[in-house]
Amino acid sequence: MFGKIAERLAGKNILITGASTGIGYSTAKYFAEAGAGNIKLVLTARREDKLKALKEELLKSYPSIQVFIASLDVSKIDQISPFLKSLPSDFAEIDVLVNNAGKALGLDPVGSVDPVDVKEMFDTNVLGMIQLTQLVVQQMKKRNKGDIIQLGSVAGREPYPGGSIYCATKSALNFFTGALRKELISTKIRVIEVEPGNVATDEFSLVRFKGDKERAASVYKDTEPLYAEDIAELIVFAATRKENTVLAETLIFGNNQASPFHIYRGPQSK
């Protein structure tokens, strides 16, 4: 129905940041399923114990799959280059980069935002993402091949009160991605951005409200949010289109979220 998905993924090496939970976790599982285990996964996150559990789960379901895990906090910019250089030879060439790692901290109005939170959001959502992308795109240019998939947000297009810093980081990601796509339009490197609305995951809002479970749960009250699996499915679908097709930008909303529209831009011919 959706083309030769497993064949197109066969043997590809896929790097996913923030893979220990939420969208990154689901994306790893969906890629494994779509490729019938005939793929390689490089899974990174801050918590290696969760990555180990995911690796065991994947190997149990797909004995032929190759999985390399590593603790990596993308906000620690100086760790990114050494991480890439340390990858085993079988995992060193990245075919698909999924820049998923990101975070929101607080809903404080401008004038009350903690500078520590500002730095952490920009380091994670923008500077770390840019550094990793720059290094990976260098090897993709040498091969004239690869996919860069960016986890953006509707917040990068439509700011909201209390979201000044998070929205600014996602807007930065959106413009960086747009410029990168235009730079690479004459190559066989695809640049894809998925921009979800309200996504309910185990930890996103819990991290935002620094462990306040009641406040985190209130974010999804009286709504039908998206879930990590919805976004993972879209990421895998975009990455498994024919090489000459780019699903450039996709905005996705839940059934009854505030923004009543769905925008799809693509496919574009390369």
C-alpha positions, 0 to 999 in steps of 0.5 A: 500500500505504501510502497517498498518500505522494507526494501528502501530501509534495508541496511540503512543506518539511522541516528535518533537523538532523545531515543529513550522516551516519547517520540524518539523511543516510538520512532526507533520501534517504528523504524525497526518494524518498518525495516523488518529488522534489516536496519542499523540504529544508533540510539542516543539519549542522556539516560543509558539505562533506558536505551539498554532496555530499548535495545533489548526489546528491539533485539528480542523482536528483531534478532537481525537488527543492529543497535548501537546505544550511547549516552549523549546530551546534545546540550553539551555541544563539545561532546557531539564531535567526539561521539560521532568519531567514536562510532564503530565503523559499521555505524559511522556513516549516517543515512538518516538523522532524526533530530528529535532531542528537545525540551520545554521548561516552564511557562513563565512570562518574559521578565520572569524566565529563569536564565538557566532555562533559557540556556538549556532550551537553546543549547538543546533545541538549537545549538546541539541540533545545529552542531550535530546536523553540520557534522552529519551533513558533511558526510552526507554531502560526500555521498550525495545521499541521506535524510535529515528529519527535524522534530519541529513544532507548531510552536515554531510558527505560532507563539503563545503566552508563556512559551516565548523561549520554547517557541523561539527555539522551534522557530529557529529550528524551522528557519535553519531547516528551511535554509538547509533544504534550499541549500541542498535542493540540487542534491539527493539529500532530503530535509524533512520537518515534522511540526506537531501540535499538542503531543501527549508523551510520558515526560514532555510536560512533566519535564516542562513543569519540573515534576508537577504531575497535576500541572503536567496532566492539565495540559491535555485536559479536555483535548484529544492530543496526538501521541508519540506513535502518531509522530513516529509513524509520520517520520517513518513514512516520510523517510521511506518515500522514493528517493526523488520525493520530499515530504518537506514540511508537515503540520499535524494537529489532534482532532480537537486542538485549537488550530483548526487546519492541517497544512501539508507541503510536498511532495517536491521533486528533486 
